[in-house]
Amino acid sequence: MKKGIGDIVGGKVLELQTDKALQKGKELGEKIGEIKGICETAQEFGGSKESLKKKLIEKFNLTEAEAQSHIDKYWKE
């Protein structure tokens, strides 16, 4: 489809909304995967939830509530 559109507009490839949405979804998935990995690793090596929360806030620019939500989701009791 991009090629056809590109042909119509003189060969310029347009960045479609679907491309933007896919890229944003990919970036979000990677971020969540990294957060999950950090949570699991912190627990595996005996880290505290409080130090993990501080690290998530700092590294990913999260609010305290967002960081706590990730910890609640990925910390295995």
C-alpha positions, 0 to 999 in steps of 0.5 A: 500500500505504501508503494502505491501511495508513494507512486501517487505522491511522486515517489515520497514515502509517507509515514502512515498512522498505522506505522506510527501506531505500530512503532508506538506499540513496539516501543511500549512493549519493549519498555514493559518487557524491560520493566518486567525483567528489572522487577524479576531480577531485583526479586531474584537477587534479593532487592527490596520493593522500595529500592525497586520502586525508586529505580523504576521511577528514575529509569522510566520517569514513572509516577510512584503509582505507576511504578507500584503498579508494575511491582504489584504485577511482576513481583511474585510472592 
